[in-house]
C-alpha cells in the first residue's frame, strides 16, 4: 500500500465525517445556521451524498446527539480508571478548563446544543438531554460512592456549576472565568468528600 492509500484507509468513513463536522459546525454556529451543504463541505463529502446517510437535517442532529452521548460514555469510562470518586469528579470538571478557550468562544458543546434544541417541541428537545443526563447519572454515582446524602442533588449542583461557568465564560468571552469556576468546584468537591460532610 502507498502512503496515500494508508492515509485513506485510516480516514474515518463519510458518515463519521459528516457527524463530526456537523457537531463542530453546530457548536460554533448553532443548528439553525448550519446547512447540510456546509456540513458536506466541511466533511469533504459531495453534497448529494449527505442524503444517502441522512434524509433530513433533523436526522443529522439526532446523530450528533447520539455521538455526544457516546463521547460522554467514553469520557466517564476513562475517568473511571482514576483511583477514587473525588479524583474522578475533579477530572470531570477539569475537562471544561482544558477547553476553556473554545468554551469562552462558543459555549459548552453539550450545553449550547441542548439549550438551542430546548426551544423545539418535536422530540429533539428531549433527545438533547441525553448527554447531560448521562453526566448527571455518572456524577451522582460518584457522590453515592463517597457516601454522600442526596447524591442526585449534588450531581445537579456540580453540573449547574460547570454549565454556569461555561455560560459566563462564553457570554463575557473570558476563558479565565471557566478556570476560576473549575477551581471553586474542586474546592467544593473536597469539602463534600470529607467525612464531616457525608
N, C-alpha and C positions, 0 to 999 in steps of 0.2 A: 504494500500500500504506500502511496505517496503521502507527503506531509499534508497536502490539501485534502486527500481522502481521509486521513486520520482526523484532521480538524473537523471535517464534515460529519464523520462518524460520532464525534464527541459532542457535536452541536445538538441542543435539545430539539425535539420534534416541533412541527408547526403549531400544533395545539398548545404545547407548553410555552412556546414563544409568544403566542397570542395572549395567553392568560397572564404571563409575566409582564408583557408590555402593557396590557390593559390595566393591571394592578398599579403599575408605575404611573401611567398617564392619569388614571382616575384619582390617584393620591395627589398628584401635582395640580391637576386641572379641575377635578370633580367629574362626576358621571355625566352630567348634562353637557359639559363642554368637550367631552371625549367622543369622537365619532369612530365608527368601525373602520373607516378609511385611515384615520390617524393610527389606530392600533395596528392595522395591517402594515402600514409604512414602517412603524417602529419595530415590528416583529420581522421585517424583511420577508413578508408573505404577500403574494399577489392578492389584491383586494377581493377578487372574486372567490378566492379560496376560503375566505373567512366564513362564508355561508355554508361551506361543507361541514365546518365544525360547530358553528353557532348560527342558528336560524335568525335569532334576534339579538339585539343588544342586551336585553334582559337575561338571556341565556348566558351571555358572556359575563355579565355582572355576577350571576349565580356561581359561575366557575371561579371567578376571582374570590368570592366569599368562601367557597369550599377550599381554595388554595390557602387562604388566610387561616382557616381553621386547622388545616394540616400543618401550616407553619407554626401555629401556637402549640400544637401537639408535639411537633419535633423539638421546639424550644423547651417545653416543660419536661420532656423526656431527657433532654441534655442536662437540664438543671437538676434533675433527679439524681444525677451522679455525684452531686455535692454532698458533703458529709451530714448536714442537718438542715432542718427547716428554716432556721434563721439565715444561714448562708444562702439557701435557695431563694428565699424571699428577697434578700438584698440583691442577689444576682439578677432576679427578675426585674426589679426596679432599675438596676444599672443598665439594662438594655436600652431604656429610653434616654439615659445620659449618653450612651455610646452613639446614639443617632440624634443628638441634640441639635445639630446644625440643620438636619433635614426636618426635624420636628418644628424648629423655630421658623422654618420657611413654609412648610405645608401642613403641619399638624401631625398627630399620630396617625399612622396608616390605618389602624383599626378604627379608632375613634372618629376620624374625619369621614370615612365611608359610612359608618353606622349613623352618624349624625345627618348626613345628606339623605340617606335612604329612609331614615325615620319619618321624613315628611311624606313618604308614599304610603299607600294603603292597598298594596297589591301582592303582599306576601314577601317582597324583597325587604320590607322593613323588619319583618320577623327573622328572615334569613341573616340579615346584617348583624343580629345579636349573637350569632354563633361563636365567633372568635372571642368576644367579651365574656360570654357565658362560660366558655372553656377556661379562660383565665381566672374567672371568679371561682369556679369549682376547684381548680388546682390550688389557688391561694387558700381557699377555705380548708382544703385537705392539709396544707402545711400548718395552718393555725391549729387545726384539730390535733395534729401530731405533737404540737407544742403543749397540748393540754389546755388551751385557752377556752374560756367560756365564750359563747356566741361567735364561733369561727366564721360563720357566714357574714355577720355584721363587720367583723374585722377585715374580711376579704373585700367587702364593699368599700370600706374606708380606704383600704390600700389602693384599689383601682381608681376610686374617686380622686385620691391624691395624685396618682400618676396622670390621669386624664385632665385634671385641673391644671397641673403643672404644664402639660403639653399645650392646653388651650391658651394659657397666659403667655407661654414662650412664643407660640405662633402669632397670637394677637399683637404682641409687642415686638416681635421679631428679635427676641433676645434669648439666645441659647443658654446663657448663664442661669436663667430662671429655671430651666429644666434641671441643670446641675444642682442648684440650691435646693430645689424640691426633693430631688433624689436623696440628697444628704439628710434632709429633715425626715424623710421616710425611713432611712436607715437607722437614725437615732430612735425613731418611734418603734421600729421593729425590735430594737434591742430592749426597750422597756417592756414591750408586750411579751417578749421572750423570757423575761426574768420570772423566777418562781413567784415573786410577790404579786405579779400582775395576772397570774393564771387563775 
